[in-house]
Amino acid sequence: MEEVFDVIVLGLGANGSSALYHLSGTGKKVAGIDRFTPPHAFGSSHGQSRIIRQAYYEDPVYVPFLKEAYRCWSEIESVSGKQLFLKTGGLMLGKEDAAVVTGARLSAETHGIAYEYLSFSELQKRFPALNPPSHTVGVLEKEAGILFPEKCITTFLEQAQKNGVSLRYEEMVLNIIPQDDKIELITSKGKYHTEKLIISAGAWAGSLAAGIGLHLPLTIARQALYWLTNRNSRSQPYFLPQNLPVYIWEYLPGKMFYGFPDLGAGIKIAYHHAGQPVKPDELTQKVSPQEIDDIMEIAANYFNMDPAFHSSSVCMYTNTPDSNFIIDYHPEYKNIIIASPCSGHGFKFSSLTGKLLSEMATGEKTTLDISPFSLARPSIW
Ligand SMILES: Cc1cc2nc3c(=O)[nH]c(=O)nc-3n(C[C@H](O)[C@H](O)[C@H](O)COP(=O)(O)OP(=O)(O)OC[C@H]3O[C@@H](n4cnc5c(N)ncnc54)[C@H](O)[C@@H]3O)c2cc1C
């Protein structure tokens, strides 16, 4: 059977589900296709929590996108009546000259974001969960917090479906065939024609794009995350969300771990980047005893806790060479839009990324200038 749509969204993780939600209000005939049943644990959007923050150490260019993303998160919360965001504040920790510290201050000062610069002794006093080395300082941003990724994706998809979008799960797109003014999709279950295609396939975006002549400079990294409980009952209250913000800790130059307060299953902690290359279809949820020992040692050193392993999960970063996103039209087929490679920091933006993708697919002017994420930028080639 062959079906015809105005827009098809290929991949319904963070970005695709949001795109589908935004498209669902446009009057277009829209479908979303995913090879699994989202939200699922095979891609990049699982693991119960994601950090959202605005004093963005990576680059001040992201801050206007973050402010708009916050607005979009609060819009979907009020449309759906669901809580998707928990404000905890956010701490960027490291030496005075650490990239997370100087970068967060630069973004905050460039864009007027309120923050506190905390000394070693203030950090100890305010956040007794932390056991920082004496050279540590912190940038504390009040508006930062936690998004619940599985709940966000479910909410986008439910709202999209309510608005008449067609959802296709457990259906894998096998082939994309650009035609004159349309695109043909061959899937594991059938055939589609669409005027516009959004490829938001996360770690699989590279192989799908290669099939239509676009060889993206992406590497996929395996990222393990861990939940650790605290055997020290005296210090346990320090780890509750009212007492411990989300944090990114640059413990050595360029090396970071990040984490979350205890939301019920222990603290969640993980390394940022440093993951080994992996093929997306070969990802398993296994972590080695050595990896567990290693993260327990980090927790025992940097926190006032007696850690015990609770559970783990494995996820993927889809990295670009400059660690910035790609959101652009296919250079040859302008009715194909590509958005996914989020280099391990894209979830917080996805409420907005979906809106931008919807605007691109319907030919509207985008809410913000997306040229920083262009495929033509020299820093990724
Ligand atoms: C461990 C970890 C921690 C992170 N922490 C943060 C954080 O704290 N803050 C933050 O902002 N970001 C964070 N990120 C990054 C963020 O989670 C990702 O950038 C984002 O979730 C990527 O979403 P996506 O929609 O691009 O990909 P995905 O959510 O992986 O979605 C891609 C979808 O495409 C589908 N698909 C692929 N190929 C096909 C096909 N051929 N046919 C049909 N469907 C297909 C897949 O099944 C999948 O559902 C983290 C990422 C990881 C892995």
The ligand as a MOL file (V3000), in Angstrom:
LIG
                    3D

  0  0  0     0  0            999 V3000
M  V30 BEGIN CTAB
M  V30 COUNTS 53 58 0 0 0
M  V30 BEGIN ATOM
M  V30 1 C 23.7350 9.6170 28.1360 0
M  V30 2 C 23.2520 10.8800 27.5310 0
M  V30 3 C 23.0740 11.9950 28.3170 0
M  V30 4 C 22.6640 13.1980 27.7750 0
M  V30 5 N 22.4550 14.2730 28.5930 0
M  V30 6 C 21.9490 15.4020 28.0790 0
M  V30 7 C 21.5880 16.4680 28.9410 0
M  V30 8 O 21.7320 16.3690 30.1590 0
M  V30 9 N 21.0580 17.5850 28.4000 0
M  V30 10 C 20.8630 17.6950 27.0540 0
M  V30 11 O 20.3780 18.7430 26.6060 0
M  V30 12 N 21.1630 16.6960 26.2100 0
M  V30 13 C 21.6950 15.5530 26.6830 0
M  V30 14 N 21.9780 14.5090 25.8620 0
M  V30 15 C 21.7690 14.6440 24.4300 0
M  V30 16 C 20.3370 14.4090 24.0440 0
M  V30 17 O 19.7320 13.4550 24.8540 0
M  V30 18 C 20.2960 14.0190 22.5750 0
M  V30 19 O 20.9340 15.0440 21.8340 0
M  V30 20 C 18.8800 13.8790 22.0750 0
M  V30 21 O 18.1210 13.0700 22.9290 0
M  V30 22 C 18.9170 13.2920 20.6760 0
M  V30 23 O 17.6080 13.1610 20.1880 0
M  V30 24 P 17.3250 12.7050 18.7060 0
M  V30 25 O 15.8820 12.9140 18.4890 0
M  V30 26 O 18.2790 13.3720 17.7850 0
M  V30 27 O 17.7350 11.1630 18.6600 0
M  V30 28 P 16.9430 9.8860 19.2630 0
M  V30 29 O 16.1730 10.2600 20.4530 0
M  V30 30 O 17.9100 8.7840 19.3460 0
M  V30 31 O 15.8620 9.5740 18.1380 0
M  V30 32 C 16.1660 9.0110 16.8950 0
M  V30 33 C 15.0100 8.1080 16.5130 0
M  V30 34 O 15.1460 7.7260 15.1560 0
M  V30 35 C 14.6550 6.4070 15.0410 0
M  V30 36 N 15.1920 5.8300 13.8040 0
M  V30 37 C 16.5070 5.7540 13.4750 0
M  V30 38 N 16.6380 5.1610 12.2620 0
M  V30 39 C 15.3970 4.8840 11.8170 0
M  V30 40 C 14.8940 4.2820 10.6360 0
M  V30 41 N 15.6840 3.8300 9.6530 0
M  V30 42 N 13.5580 4.1320 10.5120 0
M  V30 43 C 12.7260 4.5760 11.4840 0
M  V30 44 N 13.1590 5.1560 12.6320 0
M  V30 45 C 14.4720 5.3140 12.7870 0
M  V30 46 C 15.1580 5.7360 16.3090 0
M  V30 47 O 14.4400 4.5770 16.6110 0
M  V30 48 C 14.9690 6.8400 17.3380 0
M  V30 49 O 13.7210 6.7330 18.0010 0
M  V30 50 C 22.4130 13.2880 26.3790 0
M  V30 51 C 22.5750 12.1610 25.5670 0
M  V30 52 C 22.9790 10.9580 26.1330 0
M  V30 53 C 23.1420 9.7690 25.2490 0
M  V30 END ATOM
M  V30 BEGIN BOND
M  V30 1 1 1 2
M  V30 2 1 2 3
M  V30 3 2 2 52
M  V30 4 2 3 4
M  V30 5 1 4 5
M  V30 6 1 4 50
M  V30 7 2 5 6
M  V30 8 1 6 7
M  V30 9 1 6 13
M  V30 10 2 7 8
M  V30 11 1 7 9
M  V30 12 1 9 10
M  V30 13 2 10 11
M  V30 14 1 10 12
M  V30 15 2 12 13
M  V30 16 1 13 14
M  V30 17 1 14 15
M  V30 18 1 14 50
M  V30 19 1 15 16
M  V30 20 1 16 17
M  V30 21 1 16 18
M  V30 22 1 18 19
M  V30 23 1 18 20
M  V30 24 1 20 21
M  V30 25 1 20 22
M  V30 26 1 22 23
M  V30 27 1 23 24
M  V30 28 2 24 25
M  V30 29 1 24 26
M  V30 30 1 24 27
M  V30 31 1 27 28
M  V30 32 2 28 29
M  V30 33 1 28 30
M  V30 34 1 28 31
M  V30 35 1 31 32
M  V30 36 1 32 33
M  V30 37 1 33 34
M  V30 38 1 33 48
M  V30 39 1 34 35
M  V30 40 1 35 36
M  V30 41 1 35 46
M  V30 42 1 36 37
M  V30 43 1 36 45
M  V30 44 2 37 38
M  V30 45 1 38 39
M  V30 46 1 39 40
M  V30 47 2 39 45
M  V30 48 1 40 41
M  V30 49 2 40 42
M  V30 50 1 42 43
M  V30 51 2 43 44
M  V30 52 1 44 45
M  V30 53 1 46 47
M  V30 54 1 46 48
M  V30 55 1 48 49
M  V30 56 2 50 51
M  V30 57 1 51 52
M  V30 58 1 52 53
M  V30 END BOND
M  V30 END CTAB
M  END
